[in-house]
Amino acid sequence: MRPKRIVRDGLGWLRAFLAVATRPALWWVALRQTGRIARERWWRRAPFLPLPDADYLRFRLETAYGEVTAPRPEDLVGYLEWCAASAHSAHGRRR
C-alpha cells in the first residue's frame, strides 16, 4: 500500500499559513510549536526545514479530520491561541 501524500492540499496549507501570518501575536507561538514537532536534526537533511516527521503529521491529520488533508485555518489558529494561553498560564504558576 502506498502512503498518502501529506502535501496533497496545497491551497489548504496556504490558507492555514496565511491565517497565522496575518496574526503577528501568534508568530512566536507558531515558531515554538514548529520547533517542538520538528524531526530530530532537521538541519542535516533536505529540505533543511523544521518539518515534522511525515508519519507523525499523517497520524495527527488523519485522527483530527478522518483523512490526510491540510488543517483548517480556524483549527490551527485556535490551537496556537490555546498554546499561547497554556504557556502564559504555566508561566504564571511557576512564580
A tleap script that builds the chain and sets N, CA, C and O, in Angstrom:
source leaprc.protein.ff14SB
mol = sequence {
  NMET ARG PRO LYS ARG ILE VAL ARG ASP GLY
  LEU GLY TRP LEU ARG ALA PHE LEU ALA VAL
  ALA THR ARG PRO ALA LEU TRP TRP VAL ALA
  LEU ARG GLN THR GLY ARG ILE ALA ARG GLU
  ARG TRP TRP ARG ARG ALA PRO PHE LEU PRO
  LEU PRO ASP ALA ASP TYR LEU ARG PHE ARG
  LEU GLU THR ALA TYR GLY GLU VAL THR ALA
  PRO ARG PRO GLU ASP LEU VAL GLY TYR LEU
  GLU TRP CYS ALA ALA SER ALA HIE SER ALA
  HIE GLY ARG ARG CARG
}
set mol.1.N position { 0.844 -1.177 0.000 }
set mol.1.CA position { 0.000 0.000 0.000 }
set mol.1.C position { 0.895 1.248 0.000 }
set mol.1.O position { 1.830 1.345 0.794 }
set mol.2.N position { 0.607 2.176 -0.875 }
set mol.2.CA position { 1.375 3.411 -0.982 }
set mol.2.C position { 0.901 4.416 0.057 }
set mol.2.O position { -0.305 4.618 0.199 }
set mol.3.N position { 1.836 5.069 0.806 }
set mol.3.CA position { 1.411 6.047 1.817 }
set mol.3.C position { 0.756 7.267 1.174 }
set mol.3.O position { 1.101 7.662 0.060 }
set mol.4.N position { -0.185 7.850 1.893 }
set mol.4.CA position { -0.866 9.049 1.392 }
set mol.4.C position { 0.082 10.236 1.454 }
set mol.4.O position { 0.891 10.361 2.373 }
set mol.5.N position { -0.034 11.087 0.478 }
set mol.5.CA position { 0.800 12.298 0.466 }
set mol.5.C position { 0.215 13.343 1.409 }
set mol.5.O position { -0.998 13.546 1.459 }
set mol.6.N position { 1.089 13.993 2.146 }
set mol.6.CA position { 0.652 14.999 3.113 }
set mol.6.C position { 0.398 16.340 2.430 }
set mol.6.O position { -0.491 17.084 2.846 }
set mol.7.N position { 1.147 16.651 1.410 }
set mol.7.CA position { 1.042 17.954 0.761 }
set mol.7.C position { -0.002 17.935 -0.347 }
set mol.7.O position { 0.057 18.742 -1.275 }
set mol.8.N position { -0.928 17.042 -0.253 }
set mol.8.CA position { -1.948 16.885 -1.288 }
set mol.8.C position { -2.774 18.158 -1.477 }
set mol.8.O position { -3.125 18.496 -2.608 }
set mol.9.N position { -3.083 18.855 -0.414 }
set mol.9.CA position { -3.958 20.031 -0.454 }
set mol.9.C position { -3.131 21.301 -0.298 }
set mol.9.O position { -3.135 21.930 0.760 }
set mol.10.N position { -2.424 21.672 -1.360 }
set mol.10.CA position { -1.542 22.839 -1.301 }
set mol.10.C position { -2.277 24.131 -0.978 }
set mol.10.O position { -1.766 24.954 -0.219 }
set mol.11.N position { -3.450 24.323 -1.531 }
set mol.11.CA position { -4.222 25.538 -1.260 }
set mol.11.C position { -4.676 25.578 0.198 }
set mol.11.O position { -4.705 26.643 0.815 }
set mol.12.N position { -5.028 24.419 0.740 }
set mol.12.CA position { -5.415 24.347 2.153 }
set mol.12.C position { -4.263 24.708 3.078 }
set mol.12.O position { -4.455 25.404 4.075 }
set mol.13.N position { -3.057 24.233 2.746 }
set mol.13.CA position { -1.882 24.577 3.550 }
set mol.13.C position { -1.579 26.065 3.443 }
set mol.13.O position { -1.186 26.691 4.428 }
set mol.14.N position { -1.758 26.637 2.255 }
set mol.14.CA position { -1.536 28.075 2.074 }
set mol.14.C position { -2.527 28.869 2.921 }
set mol.14.O position { -2.148 29.849 3.560 }
set mol.15.N position { -3.785 28.456 2.930 }
set mol.15.CA position { -4.794 29.148 3.757 }
set mol.15.C position { -4.438 29.072 5.244 }
set mol.15.O position { -4.570 30.055 5.973 }
set mol.16.N position { -3.986 27.899 5.682 }
set mol.16.CA position { -3.593 27.739 7.085 }
set mol.16.C position { -2.402 28.640 7.407 }
set mol.16.O position { -2.377 29.281 8.457 }
set mol.17.N position { -1.414 28.692 6.511 }
set mol.17.CA position { -0.247 29.548 6.706 }
set mol.17.C position { -0.666 31.015 6.773 }
set mol.17.O position { -0.220 31.747 7.658 }
set mol.18.N position { -1.514 31.446 5.850 }
set mol.18.CA position { -1.951 32.848 5.824 }
set mol.18.C position { -2.764 33.213 7.065 }
set mol.18.O position { -2.703 34.349 7.535 }
set mol.19.N position { -3.518 32.263 7.593 }
set mol.19.CA position { -4.298 32.531 8.808 }
set mol.19.C position { -3.367 32.876 9.969 }
set mol.19.O position { -3.696 33.720 10.803 }
set mol.20.N position { -2.222 32.231 10.020 }
set mol.20.CA position { -1.242 32.525 11.078 }
set mol.20.C position { -0.437 33.770 10.712 }
set mol.20.O position { -0.157 34.601 11.576 }
set mol.21.N position { -0.070 33.904 9.455 }
set mol.21.CA position { 0.750 35.035 9.015 }
set mol.21.C position { 0.059 36.373 9.250 }
set mol.21.O position { 0.733 37.385 9.444 }
set mol.22.N position { -1.256 36.397 9.237 }
set mol.22.CA position { -1.992 37.648 9.439 }
set mol.22.C position { -2.245 37.937 10.919 }
set mol.22.O position { -2.924 38.907 11.254 }
set mol.23.N position { -1.705 37.106 11.799 }
set mol.23.CA position { -1.861 37.295 13.249 }
set mol.23.C position { -0.486 37.348 13.915 }
set mol.23.O position { -0.013 36.338 14.435 }
set mol.24.N position { 0.155 38.513 13.906 }
set mol.24.CA position { 1.507 38.631 14.461 }
set mol.24.C position { 1.625 38.149 15.911 }
set mol.24.O position { 2.697 37.703 16.321 }
set mol.25.N position { 0.568 38.228 16.674 }
set mol.25.CA position { 0.621 37.779 18.071 }
set mol.25.C position { 0.873 36.268 18.161 }
set mol.25.O position { 1.301 35.778 19.206 }
set mol.26.N position { 0.614 35.534 17.090 }
set mol.26.CA position { 0.802 34.079 17.108 }
set mol.26.C position { 2.123 33.634 16.477 }
set mol.26.O position { 2.430 32.442 16.490 }
set mol.27.N position { 2.899 34.549 15.933 }
set mol.27.CA position { 4.118 34.160 15.223 }
set mol.27.C position { 5.092 33.409 16.121 }
set mol.27.O position { 5.582 32.347 15.739 }
set mol.28.N position { 5.384 33.940 17.311 }
set mol.28.CA position { 6.349 33.269 18.197 }
set mol.28.C position { 5.811 31.927 18.674 }
set mol.28.O position { 6.560 30.959 18.801 }
set mol.29.N position { 4.522 31.874 18.935 }
set mol.29.CA position { 3.911 30.604 19.355 }
set mol.29.C position { 4.044 29.579 18.234 }
set mol.29.O position { 4.385 28.422 18.479 }
set mol.30.N position { 3.774 30.009 17.004 }
set mol.30.CA position { 3.879 29.103 15.856 }
set mol.30.C position { 5.314 28.621 15.671 }
set mol.30.O position { 5.540 27.445 15.387 }
set mol.31.N position { 6.273 29.507 15.826 }
set mol.31.CA position { 7.680 29.100 15.711 }
set mol.31.C position { 8.068 28.121 16.816 }
set mol.31.O position { 8.772 27.143 16.564 }
set mol.32.N position { 7.612 28.382 18.026 }
set mol.32.CA position { 7.917 27.488 19.155 }
set mol.32.C position { 7.311 26.105 18.912 }
set mol.32.O position { 7.975 25.090 19.121 }
set mol.33.N position { 6.074 26.065 18.479 }
set mol.33.CA position { 5.418 24.777 18.231 }
set mol.33.C position { 6.059 24.047 17.047 }
set mol.33.O position { 6.174 22.821 17.058 }
set mol.34.N position { 6.470 24.798 16.037 }
set mol.34.CA position { 7.167 24.191 14.902 }
set mol.34.C position { 8.450 23.521 15.373 }
set mol.34.O position { 8.760 22.402 14.965 }
set mol.35.N position { 9.184 24.202 16.221 }
set mol.35.CA position { 10.416 23.625 16.767 }
set mol.35.C position { 10.158 22.390 17.608 }
set mol.35.O position { 10.966 21.461 17.618 }
set mol.36.N position { 9.046 22.376 18.308 }
set mol.36.CA position { 8.729 21.233 19.170 }
set mol.36.C position { 8.364 19.980 18.388 }
set mol.36.O position { 8.648 18.867 18.832 }
set mol.37.N position { 7.738 20.150 17.229 }
set mol.37.CA position { 7.332 18.965 16.470 }
set mol.37.C position { 8.284 18.639 15.316 }
set mol.37.O position { 8.081 17.653 14.608 }
set mol.38.N position { 9.317 19.458 15.123 }
set mol.38.CA position { 10.256 19.208 14.029 }
set mol.38.C position { 10.992 17.886 14.262 }
set mol.38.O position { 11.275 17.500 15.396 }
set mol.39.N position { 11.289 17.212 13.162 }
set mol.39.CA position { 12.030 15.954 13.283 }
set mol.39.C position { 13.433 16.248 13.800 }
set mol.39.O position { 13.960 17.345 13.613 }
set mol.40.N position { 14.022 15.268 14.443 }
set mol.40.CA position { 15.363 15.437 15.007 }
set mol.40.C position { 16.359 15.790 13.908 }
set mol.40.O position { 16.304 15.264 12.796 }
set mol.41.N position { 17.255 16.683 14.247 }
set mol.41.CA position { 18.342 17.107 13.355 }
set mol.41.C position { 17.848 17.456 11.954 }
set mol.41.O position { 18.429 17.040 10.952 }
set mol.42.N position { 16.777 18.219 11.908 }
set mol.42.CA position { 16.175 18.585 10.631 }
set mol.42.C position { 17.139 19.358 9.744 }
set mol.42.O position { 16.990 19.341 8.522 }
set mol.43.N position { 18.105 20.022 10.315 }
set mol.43.CA position { 19.045 20.848 9.559 }
set mol.43.C position { 20.058 19.995 8.780 }
set mol.43.O position { 20.809 20.525 7.961 }
set mol.44.N position { 20.081 18.682 9.031 }
set mol.44.CA position { 21.046 17.815 8.349 }
set mol.44.C position { 20.494 17.164 7.092 }
set mol.44.O position { 21.253 16.597 6.306 }
set mol.45.N position { 19.170 17.238 6.891 }
set mol.45.CA position { 18.566 16.565 5.738 }
set mol.45.C position { 17.725 17.542 4.924 }
set mol.45.O position { 17.023 18.393 5.469 }
set mol.46.N position { 17.817 17.396 3.610 }
set mol.46.CA position { 16.982 18.219 2.737 }
set mol.46.C position { 15.527 17.898 3.051 }
set mol.46.O position { 15.206 16.735 3.294 }
set mol.47.N position { 14.671 18.846 3.054 }
set mol.47.CA position { 14.777 20.206 2.540 }
set mol.47.C position { 15.285 21.237 3.552 }
set mol.47.O position { 15.069 22.433 3.357 }
set mol.48.N position { 15.943 20.813 4.608 }
set mol.48.CA position { 16.557 21.709 5.595 }
set mol.48.C position { 15.555 22.686 6.203 }
set mol.48.O position { 15.850 23.867 6.388 }
set mol.49.N position { 14.388 22.181 6.504 }
set mol.49.CA position { 13.321 22.948 7.149 }
set mol.49.C position { 12.869 22.191 8.396 }
set mol.49.O position { 12.925 20.962 8.428 }
set mol.50.N position { 12.423 22.911 9.419 }
set mol.50.CA position { 11.969 22.237 10.649 }
set mol.50.C position { 10.576 21.623 10.493 }
set mol.50.O position { 9.618 22.049 11.138 }
set mol.51.N position { 10.488 20.628 9.636 }
set mol.51.CA position { 9.212 19.966 9.373 }
set mol.51.C position { 9.031 18.782 10.314 }
set mol.51.O position { 10.011 18.162 10.726 }
set mol.52.N position { 7.798 18.466 10.655 }
set mol.52.CA position { 7.572 17.283 11.487 }
set mol.52.C position { 7.800 16.007 10.683 }
set mol.52.O position { 7.793 16.019 9.452 }
set mol.53.N position { 8.000 14.925 11.395 }
set mol.53.CA position { 8.114 13.627 10.757 }
set mol.53.C position { 6.821 13.364 9.976 }
set mol.53.O position { 5.729 13.618 10.483 }
set mol.54.N position { 6.939 12.864 8.765 }
set mol.54.CA position { 5.765 12.652 7.902 }
set mol.54.C position { 4.760 11.703 8.541 }
set mol.54.O position { 3.555 11.936 8.449 }
set mol.55.N position { 5.229 10.635 9.188 }
set mol.55.CA position { 4.307 9.685 9.823 }
set mol.55.C position { 3.539 10.343 10.965 }
set mol.55.O position { 2.345 10.100 11.137 }
set mol.56.N position { 4.230 11.181 11.747 }
set mol.56.CA position { 3.575 11.883 12.851 }
set mol.56.C position { 2.497 12.828 12.311 }
set mol.56.O position { 1.365 12.832 12.796 }
set mol.57.N position { 2.856 13.621 11.311 }
set mol.57.CA position { 1.902 14.576 10.749 }
set mol.57.C position { 0.712 13.850 10.112 }
set mol.57.O position { -0.433 14.274 10.270 }
set mol.58.N position { 0.981 12.773 9.404 }
set mol.58.CA position { -0.086 11.984 8.792 }
set mol.58.C position { -1.046 11.470 9.871 }
set mol.58.O position { -2.265 11.551 9.720 }
set mol.59.N position { -0.482 10.941 10.960 }
set mol.59.CA position { -1.298 10.438 12.067 }
set mol.59.C position { -2.156 11.545 12.670 }
set mol.59.O position { -3.354 11.351 12.877 }
set mol.60.N position { -1.563 12.702 12.955 }
set mol.60.CA position { -2.300 13.803 13.585 }
set mol.60.C position { -3.419 14.306 12.678 }
set mol.60.O position { -4.524 14.564 13.154 }
set mol.61.N position { -3.156 14.448 11.396 }
set mol.61.CA position { -4.178 14.943 10.476 }
set mol.61.C position { -5.294 13.931 10.278 }
set mol.61.O position { -6.467 14.297 10.211 }
set mol.62.N position { -4.927 12.657 10.185 }
set mol.62.CA position { -5.952 11.638 9.987 }
set mol.62.C position { -6.828 11.474 11.222 }
set mol.62.O position { -8.033 11.255 11.092 }
set mol.63.N position { -6.253 11.576 12.413 }
set mol.63.CA position { -7.077 11.465 13.617 }
set mol.63.C position { -7.936 12.707 13.823 }
set mol.63.O position { -9.017 12.621 14.406 }
set mol.64.N position { -7.469 13.856 13.355 }
set mol.64.CA position { -8.246 15.086 13.508 }
set mol.64.C position { -9.371 15.195 12.482 }
set mol.64.O position { -10.479 15.617 12.814 }
set mol.65.N position { -9.087 14.816 11.237 }
set mol.65.CA position { -10.033 15.062 10.147 }
set mol.65.C position { -10.576 13.804 9.474 }
set mol.65.O position { -11.457 13.897 8.620 }
set mol.66.N position { -10.071 12.646 9.841 }
set mol.66.CA position { -10.525 11.418 9.219 }
set mol.66.C position { -9.852 11.124 7.895 }
set mol.66.O position { -10.107 10.087 7.283 }
set mol.67.N position { -9.003 12.019 7.452 }
set mol.67.CA position { -8.232 11.839 6.228 }
set mol.67.C position { -6.994 12.726 6.311 }
set mol.67.O position { -6.915 13.624 7.149 }
set mol.68.N position { -6.049 12.465 5.448 }
set mol.68.CA position { -4.831 13.271 5.433 }
set mol.68.C position { -5.100 14.487 4.550 }
set mol.68.O position { -5.143 14.389 3.324 }
set mol.69.N position { -5.275 15.619 5.194 }
set mol.69.CA position { -5.572 16.865 4.493 }
set mol.69.C position { -4.957 18.021 5.273 }
set mol.69.O position { -4.497 17.835 6.399 }
set mol.70.N position { -4.948 19.192 4.689 }
set mol.70.CA position { -4.415 20.367 5.384 }
set mol.70.C position { -5.315 20.714 6.568 }
set mol.70.O position { -6.522 20.476 6.526 }
set mol.71.N position { -4.727 21.273 7.617 }
set mol.71.CA position { -5.573 21.682 8.748 }
set mol.71.C position { -6.460 22.856 8.354 }
set mol.71.O position { -6.081 23.681 7.522 }
set mol.72.N position { -7.623 22.922 8.948 }
set mol.72.CA position { -8.495 24.081 8.716 }
set mol.72.C position { -7.843 25.292 9.377 }
set mol.72.O position { -7.348 25.188 10.499 }
set mol.73.N position { -7.836 26.425 8.702 }
set mol.73.CA position { -7.193 27.609 9.269 }
set mol.73.C position { -7.701 27.955 10.669 }
set mol.73.O position { -6.911 28.305 11.546 }
set mol.74.N position { -9.023 27.858 10.884 }
set mol.74.CA position { -9.567 28.209 12.206 }
set mol.74.C position { -9.119 27.207 13.271 }
set mol.74.O position { -8.981 27.571 14.439 }
set mol.75.N position { -8.893 25.970 12.889 }
set mol.75.CA position { -8.386 24.979 13.843 }
set mol.75.C position { -6.942 25.282 14.228 }
set mol.75.O position { -6.574 25.199 15.400 }
set mol.76.N position { -6.126 25.636 13.234 }
set mol.76.CA position { -4.726 25.947 13.502 }
set mol.76.C position { -4.607 27.192 14.372 }
set mol.76.O position { -3.822 27.213 15.320 }
set mol.77.N position { -5.371 28.220 14.061 }
set mol.77.CA position { -5.345 29.451 14.863 }
set mol.77.C position { -5.826 29.159 16.286 }
set mol.77.O position { -5.219 29.622 17.252 }
set mol.78.N position { -6.900 28.401 16.417 }
set mol.78.CA position { -7.403 28.046 17.745 }
set mol.78.C position { -6.389 27.258 18.554 }
set mol.78.O position { -6.231 27.486 19.754 }
set mol.79.N position { -5.698 26.327 17.895 }
set mol.79.CA position { -4.672 25.539 18.574 }
set mol.79.C position { -3.535 26.436 19.054 }
set mol.79.O position { -3.081 26.305 20.191 }
set mol.80.N position { -3.073 27.343 18.199 }
set mol.80.CA position { -1.978 28.230 18.591 }
set mol.80.C position { -2.408 29.191 19.695 }
set mol.80.O position { -1.613 29.500 20.583 }
set mol.81.N position { -3.636 29.664 19.657 }
set mol.81.CA position { -4.140 30.511 20.744 }
set mol.81.C position { -4.183 29.724 22.052 }
set mol.81.O position { -3.845 30.253 23.111 }
set mol.82.N position { -4.594 28.471 21.976 }
set mol.82.CA position { -4.606 27.614 23.166 }
set mol.82.C position { -3.189 27.402 23.691 }
set mol.82.O position { -2.964 27.441 24.901 }
set mol.83.N position { -2.231 27.178 22.790 }
set mol.83.CA position { -0.836 27.017 23.204 }
set mol.83.C position { -0.333 28.277 23.904 }
set mol.83.O position { 0.345 28.198 24.928 }
set mol.84.N position { -0.669 29.435 23.345 }
set mol.84.CA position { -0.238 30.697 23.944 }
set mol.84.C position { -0.847 30.881 25.327 }
set mol.84.O position { -0.155 31.284 26.262 }
set mol.85.N position { -2.125 30.592 25.463 }
set mol.85.CA position { -2.799 30.729 26.756 }
set mol.85.C position { -2.239 29.727 27.757 }
set mol.85.O position { -2.057 30.059 28.928 }
set mol.86.N position { -1.967 28.509 27.309 }
set mol.86.CA position { -1.411 27.488 28.198 }
set mol.86.C position { -0.015 27.867 28.662 }
set mol.86.O position { 0.319 27.692 29.833 }
set mol.87.N position { 0.799 28.381 27.758 }
set mol.87.CA position { 2.154 28.792 28.117 }
set mol.87.C position { 2.115 29.959 29.101 }
set mol.87.O position { 2.889 30.005 30.058 }
set mol.88.N position { 1.209 30.895 28.855 }
set mol.88.CA position { 1.067 32.045 29.744 }
set mol.88.C position { 0.604 31.592 31.124 }
set mol.88.O position { 1.113 32.067 32.139 }
set mol.89.N position { -0.349 30.685 31.162 }
set mol.89.CA position { -0.869 30.158 32.415 }
set mol.89.C position { 0.205 29.375 33.166 }
set mol.89.O position { 0.351 29.536 34.378 }
set mol.90.N position { 0.953 28.534 32.463 }
set mol.90.CA position { 2.011 27.746 33.097 }
set mol.90.C position { 3.121 28.643 33.605 }
set mol.90.O position { 3.702 28.376 34.657 }
set mol.91.N position { 3.421 29.697 32.878 }
set mol.91.CA position { 4.463 30.634 33.315 }
set mol.91.C position { 4.054 31.316 34.608 }
set mol.91.O position { 4.889 31.526 35.488 }
set mol.92.N position { 2.786 31.661 34.733 }
set mol.92.CA position { 2.283 32.299 35.955 }
set mol.92.C position { 2.319 31.378 37.150 }
set mol.92.O position { 2.509 31.838 38.276 }
set mol.93.N position { 2.140 30.077 36.931 }
set mol.93.CA position { 2.151 29.111 38.048 }
set mol.93.C position { 3.556 28.870 38.578 }
set mol.93.O position { 3.707 28.478 39.735 }
set mol.94.N position { 4.576 29.088 37.779 }
set mol.94.CA position { 5.950 28.813 38.213 }
set mol.94.C position { 6.466 29.851 39.171 }
set mol.94.O position { 7.448 29.599 39.870 }
set mol.95.N position { 5.859 30.983 39.232 }
set mol.95.CA position { 6.366 32.056 40.111 }
set mol.95.C position { 6.147 31.768 41.554 }
set mol.95.O position { 6.518 32.573 42.408 }
savepdb mol mol.pdb
quit
